[in-house]
Amino acid sequence: MGQFIGSGLGSYRGQRIVFRGLDFAVDGGGLLHLVGPNGSGKSTLLRVMAGLLPVIEGQISWDGVALAQDRDGHRARLLYVGHADAIKGALSAAENLQFWCAMAGGGDAWLGLERFGLAKMADLPARFLSAGQRRRLNLARLAAIPAALWLLDEPAASLDKASEEILEAEIRRHRAGGGSVVMASHGRDPADGERLDMGAFVGAALDLGDAVL
């Protein structure tokens, strides 16, 4: 699949530099693991990569085409899983996943439920699911919806060891098919893949009114 590249990236929150001068590159089948302390910009970078926050400095591209020139194409190629579980409690587990498949323009909700061990709970309203089950339902989108690029923000939060192993198996499956993964977490590092230490790009507080950007 494609090559995902960022060069000279900078992001700001209020009067504070979150990161600056950041470069990354992820090839098809690659894994980029974002590491660093809380507040170092891992979640911010993932949102920038997803197009949810603007690129303030630098450029992000896919196969040499800047995201700014192909926003619709970029949205169509990625799946972003953030901190919050995007689940409607009144809908069943299956209905939640079917909704996300419809939003993505297609997918196999039943496959996602099966892969993440939720098939027996397909008709159960999501409000009755435990925190770990809700997290698995959120992650079931990865198996249900085809996408070239996965952007995962602490995906193993609330998962037990068995569920972590399911997630790791899905990541391996995705990469084996040429898919790319960018992942931030406080858990154990993956056995392979590249590491990007966000702490190296954290900026000190700065009055942007005096900054030369």
Secondary structure, DSSP 4 states (H G I P E B T S, - for coil): ---EEEEEEEEEETTEEEEEEEEEEE-TT-EEEEE--TTSSHHHHHHHHHTSS---EEEEEETTEEGGG-HHHHHHHEEEE-SS----TTSBHHHHHHHHHHHHT---HHHHHHHTT-GGGTTSBGGGS-HHHHHHHHHHHHHHS--SEEEEESTTTT--HHHHHHHHHHHHHHHHTT-EEEEE-SSPPPSSSEEEEGGGGPPPB--GGG---
